[in-house]
Amino acid sequence: MAFTDFKSSDEVQKAYNIKYVEEEFLIVTPVSPPECFVQDYEFSNTNFDIFTSEASRCENVIYPVLREVCRKFIRQYSLWSHKSISADSILSGTPDYIIARRSDLGKNVLGMPLILIAEAKQNDFIKGWGQCLAELVAAQKLNADEKKTVYGVVTDAELWQFGKLEGKIFTKNKTRTKIDDLDEVFGANHAIMKLAAG
C-alpha cells in the first residue's frame, strides 16, 4: 500500500487510532523572502502560467519556496524531493518533499524525517491530508519515537495548510496562508521549521 492509497485523513485516523483537533499551534511572524526570490517569482508569475499543472506548481512555486526557507536552516536540515521511504508494508511510498534532520553520514543519507510536504493534487486537500498524515505516521515509526512531534504541510502552491502529529493526536492549524502574501507563506514555513528543531 502506498501513502497515496489513503484518500482522507480520517482513513488514516481509523487505521492508527489517531484523534483529530484544530487549533492555532503555529505562531507566524511574517518573513520577507530575499529580493532575488521575489523578482524570480514575479517574473515567472507574470510571464508564465505557473499554476497550470502539477509539475509547474512544484517546479515554479513549491520547491523554490521550500529551498529558499531551508537556506536559513541548512546546518540542521536537508530538503529531499520525491525520496522513497518505508516504515512497513503499508506505510511506504514517495512523499513529494521531506525536510529531515541533516545526517552526519552526508548529504546523500536521509536523516530523521521531521516535516513531510504533500502536494494537494488537483487542489484536493482531503486526499492531500490523507497522504500527508500517512507519511507522518511513517515518520514517527522511522524515527523510532512516536512521542516525537512531526509536522506536515499540504499545498496546491496557492494555498498552504499546516499540521502536526504528536503521539496519537493530529492537529491541523486553523489559519491557512496564501501565496499572494509571500511574507506570510515564508513566515509560516519558518515557524514550522523552528518548531521541528524544537
C-alpha positions in Angstrom: 0.0 0.0 0.0 1.3 3.5 -0.8 0.7 6.7 1.0 -1.5 7.9 -1.8 -3.8 5.0 -1.3 -5.2 6.8 1.8 -7.9 9.1 0.4 -8.5 11.2 3.5 -7.1 11.9 7.0 -10.0 10.1 8.7 -8.9 6.8 6.9 -5.5 7.1 8.5 -7.1 8.1 11.8 -9.2 5.0 11.9 -6.4 2.7 10.8 -4.0 4.1 13.5 -6.4 5.3 16.2 -5.4 9.0 15.8 -7.5 11.8 17.3 -8.1 15.0 15.2 -8.2 18.5 16.6 -7.9 22.0 15.2 -6.1 24.9 16.9 -3.7 27.7 16.3 -0.4 26.0 17.1 1.6 27.9 14.6 2.7 31.4 15.7 3.5 33.2 12.4 5.7 36.2 12.1 5.9 37.4 8.5 9.3 36.9 6.9 10.3 38.7 3.8 11.9 36.5 1.2 15.1 37.7 -0.4 14.6 40.2 -3.2 16.1 37.9 -5.8 13.5 35.3 -4.9 10.7 37.8 -5.2 11.9 39.0 -8.6 12.2 35.5 -9.9 8.7 34.6 -8.6 7.2 37.7 -10.0 8.9 37.2 -13.4 7.6 33.7 -13.6 4.1 34.6 -12.4 3.8 37.5 -14.8 5.2 35.7 -17.9 4.2 32.1 -17.5 1.2 30.1 -16.4 2.9 28.7 -13.3 -0.3 27.2 -11.8 -1.4 25.4 -15.0 -0.2 21.9 -14.0 1.0 19.9 -11.0 4.6 19.8 -12.4 4.5 23.6 -13.0 3.3 24.3 -9.5 6.0 22.1 -8.0 8.8 23.4 -10.1 7.9 27.1 -10.0 6.4 27.6 -6.6 6.5 24.8 -4.0 10.1 23.6 -4.4 11.6 27.1 -4.8 9.8 28.3 -1.6 11.0 25.2 0.4 14.5 25.5 -0.9 14.7 29.2 0.0 13.3 28.7 3.5 15.8 25.8 4.1 18.7 28.1 3.4 18.4 29.6 6.9 18.4 26.2 8.5 20.9 24.4 6.2 23.1 23.3 9.1 20.2 21.5 10.7 18.0 20.3 7.8 18.2 18.8 4.4 15.5 19.0 1.7 14.5 15.9 -0.2 12.4 15.8 -3.3 10.5 12.6 -4.2 12.6 10.3 -1.9 11.0 6.9 -1.1 10.6 5.9 2.5 9.2 2.7 4.0 8.2 2.2 7.6 6.5 -1.2 6.9 4.5 -3.0 4.2 1.6 -0.5 4.5 3.3 2.8 5.3 5.6 3.2 2.3 5.8 5.4 -0.8 7.3 8.6 -2.1 6.5 11.8 -0.3 6.6 14.9 -2.5 9.1 16.5 -0.2 10.8 15.7 3.1 12.6 18.1 5.4 14.8 15.9 7.5 17.5 16.4 10.1 20.9 16.6 8.4 22.7 13.2 8.6 26.2 13.0 10.0 26.8 10.5 7.2 26.5 13.1 4.4 24.0 14.8 2.2 23.2 11.5 0.4 21.8 9.9 3.6 18.2 10.7 4.8 18.3 11.8 8.4 15.3 11.8 10.7 12.3 13.0 8.8 10.6 15.9 10.6 8.4 17.7 8.1 6.5 16.0 5.3 5.1 18.1 2.5 2.4 16.8 0.2 1.1 18.5 -2.9 -2.7 18.8 -3.0 -3.0 17.3 -6.4 -5.9 18.7 -8.5 -6.4 21.1 -5.5 -7.8 18.1 -3.4 -6.8 18.9 0.2 -8.8 16.0 1.6 -6.7 13.5 -0.3 -3.6 15.6 0.3 -4.1 15.3 4.1 -4.7 11.6 3.8 -1.4 11.2 2.1 0.4 13.6 4.4 -0.9 12.0 7.6 0.1 8.6 6.5 3.6 9.9 5.8 3.6 11.5 9.3 2.8 8.1 10.9 5.6 6.5 8.8 8.0 9.3 10.0 7.1 8.5 13.6 7.9 4.9 13.0 11.2 5.6 11.2 12.2 8.0 13.9 11.5 5.2 16.4 9.8 7.7 18.7 6.1 8.1 18.5 6.2 10.9 21.1 8.5 13.0 18.8 6.3 15.6 17.1 6.4 15.5 13.3 5.0 18.2 11.0 3.0 18.2 7.8 2.3 20.7 5.0 -0.3 20.3 2.3 -0.3 22.8 -0.5 -1.5 23.3 -4.1 1.1 26.1 -4.4 -1.5 28.8 -3.9 -2.9 27.7 -0.5 -0.7 26.4 2.3 -2.0 24.4 5.2 -0.1 23.1 8.2 -0.5 20.3 10.7 1.4 18.2 13.3 1.2 14.7 14.7 2.1 14.4 18.3 1.8 10.9 19.7 -1.7 9.9 18.6 -3.1 13.4 18.2 -3.2 15.1 14.8 -3.6 18.8 14.9 -4.4 21.0 11.9 -3.6 24.7 12.2 -6.7 26.8 11.7 -5.1 29.6 9.8 -4.1 28.9 6.2 -1.7 31.1 4.2 -1.9 32.1 0.5 0.9 32.6 -1.9 -0.5 36.1 -2.7 1.2 37.0 0.6 4.8 35.7 0.3 5.8 37.1 3.7 3.1 35.0 5.4 4.0 31.9 3.4 7.7 32.3 4.3 6.8 33.2 7.9 4.6 30.0 8.3 7.3 27.8 6.8 10.0 29.4 9.0 7.7 28.8 12.0 7.2 25.1 11.3 10.9 24.6 10.8 11.6 26.3 14.2 9.1 24.0 15.9 10.6 20.9 14.2 14.1 22.0 15.5 12.5 22.3 19.0 
